[in-house]
């Protein structure tokens, strides 16, 4: 593999890891509590970010992306077990 590609992958993984804080969410209630406290969450699998805007769940694909209303519900464990709190909230 090209050295610049290896370096890019390493830096991308490091940047993604820096976004993650704490442990995975253990329950639907923990997810809802974090969102209600104004925290952003991120999926450690898909990289999708989640936040509440006007009491509606929104998602985006990256820090520079626009927030879009989400239809995700937290009815089954896979929908919350891979979520982590993002350190800095940015809804711009």
C-alpha positions in Angstrom: 0.0 0.0 0.0 1.2 3.5 -0.7 2.8 5.2 2.3 0.7 8.4 1.9 -2.5 6.2 1.9 -1.3 4.4 5.1 -0.7 7.8 6.7 -4.1 9.1 5.7 -5.8 6.0 7.1 -3.9 6.2 10.3 -4.8 9.9 10.8 -8.4 9.4 9.8 -8.8 6.6 12.4 -7.1 8.8 15.0 -9.4 11.7 14.3 -12.5 9.5 14.5 -11.2 8.0 17.7 -10.8 11.5 19.2 -14.5 12.2 18.6 -15.5 9.3 20.8 -15.7 9.7 24.6 -16.8 7.3 27.3 -18.5 3.9 27.0 -21.1 2.7 24.7 -24.7 3.5 25.7 -26.0 0.7 27.9 -29.8 1.4 27.5 -32.4 3.3 25.6 -32.8 5.5 28.7 -29.1 6.4 28.7 -29.3 7.5 25.1 -32.4 9.6 25.7 -30.9 11.1 28.8 -27.7 12.1 27.0 -29.7 13.6 24.1 -31.9 15.5 26.5 -28.8 16.9 28.3 -27.8 18.4 25.0 -25.1 16.0 24.1 -24.3 14.7 20.6 -23.9 11.0 20.0 -22.0 9.2 17.3 -22.2 5.6 16.0 -18.9 3.8 16.4 -20.0 1.7 13.4 -21.5 4.0 10.8 -20.0 7.4 12.0 -23.5 9.0 11.9 -24.0 11.7 14.5 -27.2 12.2 16.4 -28.6 15.3 18.3 -31.9 16.7 19.4 -33.1 19.9 17.7 -36.4 21.3 18.8 -37.1 18.0 20.5 -36.7 16.0 17.2 -33.9 13.5 16.6 -31.6 14.6 13.8 -28.6 13.0 12.1 -25.6 14.0 10.0 -22.8 12.2 8.3 -19.9 14.6 9.2 -19.0 17.7 11.2 -19.6 19.8 8.0 -22.8 18.1 7.1 -26.3 19.5 7.6 -28.5 18.1 10.3 -31.5 16.1 8.9 -34.5 14.9 10.8 -34.1 11.2 11.6 -36.7 8.4 11.8 -34.5 6.3 14.0 -36.2 4.9 17.1 -34.4 3.1 19.9 -36.6 0.0 20.1 -33.9 -2.6 19.8 -30.4 -2.8 21.4 -28.4 -2.6 18.2 -29.7 0.9 17.7 -28.1 2.2 20.9 -25.3 -0.2 21.9 -22.8 1.3 19.4 -23.5 5.0 20.3 -21.0 7.1 22.2 -21.0 10.7 23.4 -19.1 13.2 21.3 -17.0 15.6 23.4 -17.9 18.8 21.7 -21.4 19.7 20.6 -21.7 21.6 17.3 -25.1 22.2 15.7 -24.0 24.7 13.2 
